[in-house]
Amino acid sequence: MVQTPAGTLESTRTLPRVAGVSPAVLPGTSNAEITCCVRPEKLRLAARDASATPPAIGLPATIVGTTYLGHMQQYACRLTDSTIWRATVMGGVTSLAVGQLVTLTAAPQDVVLLAE
């Protein structure tokens, strides 16, 4: 489990060795600086209600842009820490719209952790 300023994600991917730091040390360290990487097509979007309790796992976001690309739709999503993540939904148009609240999730094997 990885706590981020924008929410919580799960990862089964181990951290690579960076600058001689042991990857086994970083996940359990509260002050560890890591980057969570997820390919846009691996993100899942789920609409959420503003009054609902934030999910235990996932990144609450607001859709701030959308681009139709024929066989897929790409969404720009602003996370609670103001970071913009892009999520791609295959299959064309969906019912999500700019301004809508969503939760971004990804399968644990699709979340790659990189040491800073």
N, C-alpha and C positions, 0 to 999 in steps of 0.2 A: 504494500500500500504506500502511495506517495501523496503526501499532503502538499498542496501548492497554494499560493495566495488566491487562486481562482477556484479551487475545489480539490477533490480527491480522485486519483486514478489508481488502478491496479496495474502491475506489470510483472510478467514472468521472465522478462529479458534481463540478463545480468549487465551490470555496468562494465564497460571496457576499462582497462588500465589507462589512466591518464596521469602523466607527470609523476609516475612512481607511487601513486596512491592506490592502496588495495581496494578493489571493488567491494569486498566483503564488509569493509568498514562503513562505507557511505550510506547504504539504506537505513541503518539503524541510528545514524547520527542526526540529531535534531538540527544542527547548523549546516548540514551538507548542502552545497550549492549544486543542483543538477538541473538539466533541461529535459523535459518530457517531449518526445517527438512522436507524432502520429501522422501517417499519410492521410491526406484529405479524404480519400475514398474509403478509408478504414473507420472514419468517425461515423457514429450513428446519431441522428437527431431525433429528439422526442419533444413534442409540444408540452409545455407545462403551464399551470395556472399560477398567477401572481400570488395568490393567497396560500398556495401549497408550501409545505415545508421543503426546503432544499434537499435534494437527494443525498444519501450517505456517500454514494460513489457517483461521480460525474461532475461535469463543469457547467454550472448554470450560465446561460448566455442570452443575448438578445440578437436577433437577426438584424443586421444593419445594411445588408446588400444582397442582391441575388442576380445571378447571371445564367441565362438559359443557353446551353451549349449543344442543342440538338438532342443527343442521346443521354445527356446528363444535365443536372442543375447544380450550380455551385453557390453556396451560401457563405457570406462573410458574417461571422458571429463575434460579437464583442463580449468577452468574458468579464467577470466581476472586477478583475484587476485592470480592465481597459485594454488588455491584449486582444488582437483580432486573430482568430483562427478561421481557416477556410475548410468547409466540409463539402464534399461532393456526393450527390445522390444520383446513382445511375438510374436510367429509365425515364428521364425527362422531367416533366412538370410534376410538382407535388403541391400540397395545400398549404405549405408554410409561406409566410409573408414577412416583409420588412416590418420591424417593430414587434414581432411575435417573440414571446419568451420560450426558450427551448433548453434542453439539457443535452450536452454532448457526452457521449460515452464511447468507449472502444474496448474491444476484447483485450484481456491482459497481454496476450502474445503480440499484440499490435502496438503496444506502448514501449518505445525504446527510450532508455534512460542514458543520458550522457553527462559525465562529470564535467563541471565547469573548471 
